[in-house]
């Protein structure tokens, strides 16, 4: 039971780190896309 709880905690922490990484990448990509669009038009 303790093993499962720690595994769940580790997984949630890992997913949180992963989500923040994806979020920052998406945010940077969004800025790049908006800059590209403003240059084109």
C-alpha positions in Angstrom: 0.0 0.0 0.0 2.8 2.4 0.9 4.7 1.4 -2.3 1.6 2.2 -4.4 1.1 5.6 -2.7 4.7 6.6 -3.3 4.4 5.4 -6.9 1.3 7.6 -7.4 3.0 10.6 -5.9 6.1 10.1 -8.1 3.8 9.8 -11.2 1.9 12.9 -10.4 5.1 14.9 -9.8 6.5 13.6 -13.1 3.4 14.5 -15.0 3.4 18.0 -13.4 7.0 18.5 -14.6 6.0 17.2 -18.0 3.0 19.4 -18.2 5.0 22.5 -17.3 7.6 21.6 -20.0 4.8 21.2 -22.6 3.2 24.4 -21.5 6.4 26.4 -21.8 7.1 24.9 -25.2 3.6 25.7 -26.4 3.8 29.2 -25.1 7.2 29.8 -26.8 5.8 28.2 -30.0 2.7 30.4 -29.9 4.9 33.6 -29.7 7.0 32.4 -32.6 3.9 31.7 -34.7 2.4 35.2 -33.9 5.8 36.8 -34.8 5.8 34.8 -38.1 2.2 35.9 -38.8 3.0 39.6 -38.2 6.0 39.4 -40.5 4.0 37.8 -43.3 1.0 40.2 -43.3 
